[in-house]
Amino acid sequence: MFYIRNPMTKDPFAPPPDEIGTEFDVIIIGAGPAGMCAAMYCGRGMLRAVVLERGIPGGELLNTEKIEDYPGFLSILGPDLAEKMAEHARQFGADIRMEDVVSVVRRDDGIFEVATTTGAMFTAPAVILTAGGTPTRLGVSGEAEYAGRGVSYCAVCDGAFFKGETIAVIGGGDAAVEEADYLTRYAEKVYIIHRRDEFRASRVVQERAFFNPKIEVLWNHRVLEMVGDVKGLTRLNLEHTVTGAKSDLAVTGAFVFVGFMPNTGLVKQHIVHDPAGYLITNDRMETSIPGLFAAGDLRVQLTRQITTAVGDATTAAIAVEKFLTARKSGATSG
Ligand SMILES: Cc1cc2nc3c(=O)[nH]c(=O)nc-3n(C[C@H](O)[C@H](O)[C@H](O)COP(=O)(O)OP(=O)(O)OC[C@H]3O[C@@H](n4cnc5c(N)ncnc54)[C@H](O)[C@@H]3O)c2cc1C
């Protein structure tokens, strides 16, 4: 195993790229906030890192309108913050490539093989998985059109935009019922729309919602269509799941909490996760596979925000440096 300086840092002693071969110190999968922050720290730490991103850098920031809870920016549009993060990471030598990763396998010698849809294979002794997750969409007409203009998948992020308004939460699990309760600190009225006649949420969460005078539950209803105008969402078209009766509900916001799928299926070996598939790490962001680190939305944690994603990524990048140093000195089994 050899360790080389980052070729982007203009280090006069660094070997030219064509002498380096294909091996990296670390492969970062995903260029959302966590991936870009990890790349920035790895660059500053003189590691030879590559970031593999299936789309354009930004992750969920690209689906977010206004962000008002990222320190240093009173208000910034998601795509603008994404651009700033990518530029910042590149300043420190981030090598961001458009590649869709299909598998991550750790060989017996401790080297990871990361394969992509183009047939490329990237290798390194450490991987930081920052592939995020995907909120489950309802898949109804108008949902995509009004996303960011009334339709949201994140109460902490967007709740404050609905002060004094009437909104709906769709879902019946813990996330939906808990977030409905949370949203009443902003909204005047919150309808919970649930397709069954009972919640899956835990009893204590349900009781908090039932005792909240701002919440009204519409049992046995599902959303057929989201309707709006140039300003954004104005109403939901509903169907009663038992009688089939149709109705309209006037709301300016609709928060969809019908599931969230962490993008962890790329790892082809057993990896410790919780029942919902979120990766369990220690406080260095190390997963149960030596050399595989996880940061951001795909990790088990209390909340999922940009700040938590970049915090995780900072820890992961620094932990990778220490892991590589220990590996070089033969102090790790990997
Ligand atoms: C609608 C919405 C609004 C939000 N608003 C806010 C807000 O106002 N404030 C706030 O703090 N947080 C907000 N959040 C949450 C915040 O966006 C996330 O917590 C944050 O983006 C997580 O960063 P991440 O890097 O872990 O994951 P992501 O942002 O999800 O990035 C993951 C990246 O990995 C890539 N990827 C996935 N699979 C692969 C693969 N196989 N190969 C290559 N690349 C892959 C994806 O394309 C993506 O770019 C919002 C989220 C949503 C959905």
The ligand as an SDF file (V2000), in Angstrom:
LIG
                    3D

 53 58  0  0  0  0  0  0  0  0999 V2000
  -37.7220   18.7990    0.4440 C   0  0  0  0  0  0  0  0  0  0  0  0
  -36.6280   18.8460    1.4680 C   0  0  0  0  0  0  0  0  0  0  0  0
  -36.3380   20.0510    2.0780 C   0  0  0  0  0  0  0  0  0  0  0  0
  -35.3150   20.1160    3.0400 C   0  0  0  0  0  0  0  0  0  0  0  0
  -35.0590   21.3210    3.6240 N   0  0  0  0  0  0  0  0  0  0  0  0
  -34.0470   21.3990    4.5510 C   0  0  0  0  0  0  0  0  0  0  0  0
  -33.7570   22.6360    5.2050 C   0  0  0  0  0  0  0  0  0  0  0  0
  -34.4080   23.6590    4.9570 O   0  0  0  0  0  0  0  0  0  0  0  0
  -32.7580   22.6340    6.1230 N   0  0  0  0  0  0  0  0  0  0  0  0
  -32.0330   21.5040    6.4450 C   0  0  0  0  0  0  0  0  0  0  0  0
  -31.1260   21.5720    7.2670 O   0  0  0  0  0  0  0  0  0  0  0  0
  -32.3020   20.3230    5.8460 N   0  0  0  0  0  0  0  0  0  0  0  0
  -33.2880   20.2400    4.9140 C   0  0  0  0  0  0  0  0  0  0  0  0
  -33.5950   19.0490    4.3330 N   0  0  0  0  0  0  0  0  0  0  0  0
  -32.7950   17.8630    4.7140 C   0  0  0  0  0  0  0  0  0  0  0  0
  -31.4350   17.9300    4.0270 C   0  0  0  0  0  0  0  0  0  0  0  0
  -31.6040   18.2320    2.6610 O   0  0  0  0  0  0  0  0  0  0  0  0
  -30.7270   16.5770    4.1880 C   0  0  0  0  0  0  0  0  0  0  0  0
  -30.6340   16.2770    5.5680 O   0  0  0  0  0  0  0  0  0  0  0  0
  -29.3350   16.6200    3.5560 C   0  0  0  0  0  0  0  0  0  0  0  0
  -29.4010   16.9170    2.1760 O   0  0  0  0  0  0  0  0  0  0  0  0
  -28.6430   15.2720    3.7480 C   0  0  0  0  0  0  0  0  0  0  0  0
  -27.4250   15.2920    3.0690 O   0  0  0  0  0  0  0  0  0  0  0  0
  -26.7360   13.9490    2.5930 P   0  0  0  0  0  0  0  0  0  0  0  0
  -25.4850   14.3760    1.9030 O   0  0  0  0  0  0  0  0  0  0  0  0
  -26.6600   12.9980    3.7070 O   0  0  0  0  0  0  0  0  0  0  0  0
  -27.7540   13.2810    1.5570 O   0  0  0  0  0  0  0  0  0  0  0  0
  -28.3810   13.8110    0.2000 P   0  0  0  0  0  0  0  0  0  0  0  0
  -28.5800   15.2680    0.2160 O   0  0  0  0  0  0  0  0  0  0  0  0
  -29.5750   12.9500   -0.0050 O   0  0  0  0  0  0  0  0  0  0  0  0
  -27.2790   13.4760   -0.8930 O   0  0  0  0  0  0  0  0  0  0  0  0
  -27.0080   12.1560   -1.2800 C   0  0  0  0  0  0  0  0  0  0  0  0
  -26.3470   12.1700   -2.6340 C   0  0  0  0  0  0  0  0  0  0  0  0
  -25.9350   10.8460   -2.9520 O   0  0  0  0  0  0  0  0  0  0  0  0
  -26.2040   10.5900   -4.3110 C   0  0  0  0  0  0  0  0  0  0  0  0
  -26.3340    9.1540   -4.5300 N   0  0  0  0  0  0  0  0  0  0  0  0
  -27.2800    8.3180   -4.0090 C   0  0  0  0  0  0  0  0  0  0  0  0
  -27.0920    7.0610   -4.4700 N   0  0  0  0  0  0  0  0  0  0  0  0
  -25.9960    7.1070   -5.2620 C   0  0  0  0  0  0  0  0  0  0  0  0
  -25.3120    6.1340   -6.0490 C   0  0  0  0  0  0  0  0  0  0  0  0
  -25.7250    4.8550   -6.1120 N   0  0  0  0  0  0  0  0  0  0  0  0
  -24.2320    6.5100   -6.7690 N   0  0  0  0  0  0  0  0  0  0  0  0
  -23.7910    7.8100   -6.7490 C   0  0  0  0  0  0  0  0  0  0  0  0
  -24.4180    8.7730   -6.0380 N   0  0  0  0  0  0  0  0  0  0  0  0
  -25.5010    8.4330   -5.3080 C   0  0  0  0  0  0  0  0  0  0  0  0
  -27.4980   11.3330   -4.5740 C   0  0  0  0  0  0  0  0  0  0  0  0
  -27.6760   11.5970   -5.9640 O   0  0  0  0  0  0  0  0  0  0  0  0
  -27.2840   12.6090   -3.7600 C   0  0  0  0  0  0  0  0  0  0  0  0
  -26.6740   13.6170   -4.5260 O   0  0  0  0  0  0  0  0  0  0  0  0
  -34.5890   18.9450    3.3750 C   0  0  0  0  0  0  0  0  0  0  0  0
  -34.8820   17.7340    2.7430 C   0  0  0  0  0  0  0  0  0  0  0  0
  -35.9000   17.6770    1.8050 C   0  0  0  0  0  0  0  0  0  0  0  0
  -36.2120   16.3640    1.1460 C   0  0  0  0  0  0  0  0  0  0  0  0
  1  2  1  0
  2  3  1  0
  2 52  2  0
  3  4  2  0
  4  5  1  0
  4 50  1  0
  5  6  2  0
  6  7  1  0
  6 13  1  0
  7  8  2  0
  7  9  1  0
  9 10  1  0
 10 11  2  0
 10 12  1  0
 12 13  2  0
 13 14  1  0
 14 15  1  0
 14 50  1  0
 15 16  1  0
 16 17  1  0
 16 18  1  0
 18 19  1  0
 18 20  1  0
 20 21  1  0
 20 22  1  0
 22 23  1  0
 23 24  1  0
 24 25  2  0
 24 26  1  0
 24 27  1  0
 27 28  1  0
 28 29  2  0
 28 30  1  0
 28 31  1  0
 31 32  1  0
 32 33  1  0
 33 34  1  0
 33 48  1  0
 34 35  1  0
 35 36  1  0
 35 46  1  0
 36 37  1  0
 36 45  1  0
 37 38  2  0
 38 39  1  0
 39 40  1  0
 39 45  2  0
 40 41  1  0
 40 42  2  0
 42 43  1  0
 43 44  2  0
 44 45  1  0
 46 47  1  0
 46 48  1  0
 48 49  1  0
 50 51  2  0
 51 52  1  0
 52 53  1  0
M  END
$$$$
